Amino acid sequence: MSILVGKCGAENIVIRGARVVDPTEGIDAVLDVRIDGGVVAAIGTVDTNEHRVIEAEGLVLAPAFVDPHVHLRTPGREDEETIATGTAAAAAGGYCAILAMPNTDPVVDSTDVLRGLRARALEEAEVPVGFTAAITLGQDGAQLTEMGELADAGAAAFTDDGRPVATAGLMRRALEYNAITGRPLALHCEEPSLTRGGHMHMGVVSAELGLGGWPSLGESLGVARELALAGDTGQPVHLMHLSARESVEHLRHARATGVRASAEATPHHLCLTDEAVRSLDANLKMNPPLRTEGDRATLLEALRDGTIAAIATDHAPHAREEKDVPFEEAPFGVTGLETAFASLYTHLVQPGLLTLETLLERMSAGPARIFGLDRPRVAVGAPANLVLLNLDGTWRVREERFRSRSTNSWLLGKRLHGKVTTTIAAGRVAYEA
């Protein structure tokens, strides 16, 4: 059974004159790429007979992106996002595949809910989507879900994202039980007794603003627990949206001692610090919170050296009225699918903090590898999962541009460099600017 479901196609296209960059395949050259029936058929100088031609001189053609951490809000909050709008946003951001979180209403903790979502995605999803299932029933931390049955029904991974698994004993049982599924466990690491009442990172800025603080230890203590359990059971874990220096240090140590662990970081944690919260813009309130420059630098170094192997948006749409309140009253979360590449290119690649090749790998092959998905690649015989990028293009982030149903972006009004011009997902053109 395929983990990913959605629309697919068999288009015949020639992309002519692009700079083809595929870091994993070792390609960086100006080439033509021919797609026959939705599959890469030739690379080099190719025949254009009976093919639609996309003139791409001056553009970069790369493997399309994979986002392992997206909130589609379906079922239950379709006013914030739907499968159709969320995957349209993903296509506009250059993504050929996404994984949806299970903290919906109802929670994705049964095969009935999961199968219903997969059936809808076959009709509605503009790019293939996989659905994760909860680790515990209702994400309440009391009883494990039937992971084996859910995996057989197509669950892409298991997570209680938004909440940590309540106790170490239950987390250990989840690791042992999940060994039969072959699916990743993606973990939200938090110690609620330390984060309760927190609205932003606990530090100088929170003290000056008089806002409840959320200490780094509230994350890193959870990271340490999950890594210790992974080491003890011999089972792998994936750590979601790391934000703190201490969390990265725990991860480095664990990996050095043989623990099978992977991790992701978000564009906002890689680009921003808690200094940005001085604006009291509720679109800067996220879980985990923005931290210090030292934390950001540590995340960036871990991204460079592969300790953090994936970039995930944690795309979390909210209705306007939910964010249009004082900072303390606003929910956590920001959108990210449509702005991820451009924000990272603008804030990290252009200043020389990260290479383009590393950025492309961490947005595509890295997350695909962690979650056992087919790696998007520019290679003969591979399904056409490709993105065209105009690195010289600039654009201003405006509400009316969003394909997402929600517009709670920390980038509203900002000018970014790097535009997605075309996304080909599962053999079909899913987006054209």
N, C-alpha and C positions, 0 to 999 in steps of 0.2 A: 504493500500500500504506500502510495506517495504521501509524504508528510505535507508537502505544499499543494494547495489547491487554488485554482483561479483560471482566468481566461488564458488561453494559449493560442498560438497562430503558426502559420507556415508561410511567412512572407518571403518574397524574392527581392533582395536589396543589394545594391553595391554602395558601399561607403568609400568615397574616392578622395584621396589626398590628405587624410588625417595623419597626425602624429600618433601612432599606435603605442600606448604605454601599458604593458602588462608586467609588473615587477616579478611575479612568480614565474611567468614563462620566459623572462629575460628578454623582453622585446621593448625597444625604444627606437622607433624608426618611422619615417614617412612611408606609408603603405596603403594600398587599396585592400578592402575586405569585402568578399562576396558572401552573401547569405542565400542559400537555396533551401526553400521549404522550412525556414525557421532555424536552420543549422548553418554554422560557419563552414563554408565549402572551399574557400581559397583565400590565401593571403599573399599579397605581393602586387604584381601587375595582373589585373584580372579582366575577363570579358564581361561587358555590361549588357550583353544581348538579353532582351526581354526581362530586364530587371529595372526596378525603380532605382534611380541614382540619387544619392544624397551627396552633394558637393561639400566636402569637409576640410578644404584647405584652411590652415590656420587654427583648426580645432584639434583637441585631444580625444582620441577614442580609447576607452579603457573598459575593463570588466565592470559591469554595473554593480551597485552596492547591495549589501545585505544588512538589514537592521534586525537584531535579535531581541529588541525590547521596545515594543510599541503598544500603546493603549488605544484600542478601537472603540471602547465604550459600548460595544454591542455584545450581548443584549443589555437593555436597561436604561442607557443614557444616549439614545440615538439623537437627542437634541445637541449633544456635544460632538459626536462622531458616529459614522456608520462604516460598514465594510467598504461601501462604494467610495465615500469621501476620503476615508483614511488611506485607501490604496491608491486613489487618484493623487493624493498628496505625496505618497511614496514615489509614484511614477514621476511626478514633477521634480522630486529631489534626486532622481537618478537611481532609485532602488529597483531591483528586479525581484526581491523577495523580502518579506518581513515576517516576524513572529509576534503574535498578539498575546497579551497578558490575560490571565484568567480572572482578575478581580473585577468581575462584571456583576450584573444582577439579573438572573441568578449567576452565582459563581460557576465557572467551568470545572465542575467536580464530578460530573456524571457523563456516561457515554451518550445519553440522550441529548444533553446540551451540546456536547462536542460535535456529534453527528449533525445536529441542526445547523451549527455554524459552518461546518465544512460544506454542507449542501448549499447554503446561501452564498458562500464564497465562490463556488463553481459558477454561479450566475453573475455575481456582483463585483468580484475582485478584479481590479485593473492590473494588478501584478499578483503573482502567487503569494499566498499567505499560509502560514502554519499557525495552528492554535496550541498554545500551551495549556496544561491542566494544573489544577491546584495540587499541592502536596497534602493538604489536610482538608477535610470536609468543611465547606463554608469558609475556608481559610481561618478557622477558629482555633487551630492549634491543639485540638483535642483528639482527633481520630484521623488516621491516614486514609486517603482515597484509595480506590481500587486501581493502583497504578498499572498493573498488568492489563486489565481490561481497557483502560484508557489508552495505553500504548497500542494495543491491538486495534482500537478504534481510530487511531491516527494522531494521538497527542504528540506534539513536536518536542516537548520537554515538560518538566514539572517545576512549578514555582509557587510560592505564596507571596509574590511580589506585592509590596505595599505593607507587608508585615513579615517579621521574622518568624521562623518556626519556634513555637513557644518555649519548649524545653529541650535541653541537650539529649535527654533520653529519647524523646520523640524524633529528634533529628537523626540520632543514631539509627533508629528503626527505619526511618525513611531511606537512609543510605543503604542499609542492608537489603531492604525490600526492593529498592529501585534497581539493584544489580541485575534483576531478571529482565528489565525492559530495554536496556541499551540506550535509554534516553538521558540527556543531561539533567542534572538538578541545578537550577539557577536560583541563587540565594540572595535574598534581601537581608543584609547584615545590620542588625540594630539591637541595642539593649534599651528597651522602652523605659525602664526605670531611670535612665540617665537622660533620655531625650524628651520625656513628657513635659509639655509646656514650652518647648523650644520652638522658635520661629526662624532663627538664623544661627550661623556659627557662633559658638561661645568664644568671645574674644574682645579685643579693644573696641571694635565697631559696635558690637551688640551692647556693650556697657555704655558707650556714648549715646546710642539711640534709645536706650532703656528697653530693649526688646529681650524677651526670654531667650537664653542661649542653649544651643545644641552642641555639646562638646564632641570633639573628634573621638574621644573614648567611647561615645555612644555608638559609633560605627566600628572602630577597630577592635573593641572587645568582642563584638559579634563575629568579626572576621577571624579572630584568633580561635574562637570556639569552633567554627565550621571547619577551619583548616586542621585543627587538632583531631576532630572527629573523622575527617577525610583520611588523615594519616593513620589513625587507629583502625579504621575499617578497610583501608586500601581502595576506597571508592573515590571517583573523581567528583569535583565540585566546580561550579562556575560562580564567581562572585560578581554581583551586579553593581553598576554605577558607583565604583569606588571614588572617594573624594578626599581621603585623609592620608597624610604622609605615613602615619603609623600603620595604616591598613596595608600600604604598599610594602612596608618593611616586613610585616608578618608574611605577606605573600612571597616575597623574595626568599625569606628564610625557609618557608615551607617547601617551595619548589626546589631549593638547593638540597634539601634532605630527602627528596624523592616523592613528595606529595603531589598527586595529580590535581592541579588546580589551574584554572584560567580566570581571566577577569576582563571587564569592560570599563570604559570611561565615557562620559558624555561630552558633547561639544561645549556645553555651558561650564562644566567643571574644568575643561581644558583651556577655556578662553577668559573666564571671569574669576574675580575674587570677591570676598565679602565687602570690599570697599564699594562695589556697585550698589549694594543694598542701601547706601546712604540716600539714594533717590526715593526710597520707600515705594518703588514700583512693585506692585504685587506680582508682576510677571517675572520677578527675580526671586520669588519664593519657591524653592524646590526641595525635594527630599531625595538624598541628603542635601544639606544646604551648601551654598558657595562658601569656600574656606579661604585660607590665607594665600599669599603669593608663594610661600614656601611649600604649601600643599600642592598648589598648581604646578610648580616647577618639578616636584617629585612625580606627579602623574605624567607630566610630559616626558621626563626621562624614562619612566617605565614604559611609555608608549613607544619611544624610540628603540629601546633595547628588546622589546617583545615581551617583557614581563606582563604588561597589559597588551593583549593581542587583538582586541576588538574595540571599535568605537560603536556605541549604541546611543540612539537619541533619547530614549525614555520619553518618547512623544506622548505627552499627557494633556489632551485638550480639555478645556473647561469653558463653560458658558460665560458670556461677557459679564452677566450680573454677579457671578460667583467671584470674579477677580476685581470687579469694580467696587471694592470695599477697602477699609483700612487694612494695612499689611497684616496685622495680627489675626484678622478675621478671614483672610483669604485662604483657599486651599493650596496645597503644594502642587507644583507641576507646571511645565511649559511645553508648548509644541516644539517640534524640531525637524520633522521629516523634510520640509521644503527648503530649509536654510542650512542644513548640516554641512554639506560640502562647502558652500560659499563662506560660511562663518569660519570654518577651520582653515580654508585656503587664505582668507583675508587676515586672520589673526595669528596663524602659525606658519604657513608656507611662505607667504610674501615677506614677512620679517626675517626669514631664515631660521626659524626655530624647529622646523620639521621639513623633511623633503617631500616633494610631491609623491614620489614612489612609495614612501612609507605611509602617507595618508591614504593613498589608493588601496594599498594592501590591507591596512587595518579597517577599512570600510567595506572590504569585499571578501578576499580570501580568508582573512583572519576570523571573522565571525562565522563564515560558512564552515570552516574547518572545525571550530569548537562545537557546533551544533550538528555536525554530521550531514551537512547539506552539500550538494554538488557545487564545486567552486566555479563561479563565473570566470571565464577565461577567453582569451583571444587565441583560439587554436582550432585547426581543422577538425571537424567532427563534433565540436562542442555545441550545445544549444546556444542560440543567439541571446545572450544576456549582456548587453553592452550599453555604455553611456557615452554620449558626445558632450564635451565640455569646452566652453569658450573661456579660456583663462584670462583673456583681455576684456571680457565683457563686465560691465558694472551694472548694478541695479539697486533700487531702493526697496526695502521691505515695506510693503503696504498691505493693509487688511484686504483690499479688494483683489489682490493677487492670489490670495490663499485658496487652495482647493479643499483644504481641511475645513470642516464645519466650524472650527473654533480658531481664534486668532490671538491667543494668549502667548505671544512670542516676546522674548526679551530683546529682540532685534527690531521691533517696529520703529520705522523712521530712519533706520541706519542704512548707509550705502555699503554694499558688499561687492567684492571682486570674485569672478568665477561664476559662470552661468551654465546650468544644464540646458542643452538645446534639444536633445533627443534621448529618449530612453527606450531601449528594446528589451522586453522582458518575455521570457518563454517563447521566443520566436516571433513576437508581434511588436509593432510600434505602439507603446503604451502612452507616450507623451512626446509632443513636439511643441517647442516654443513658438 
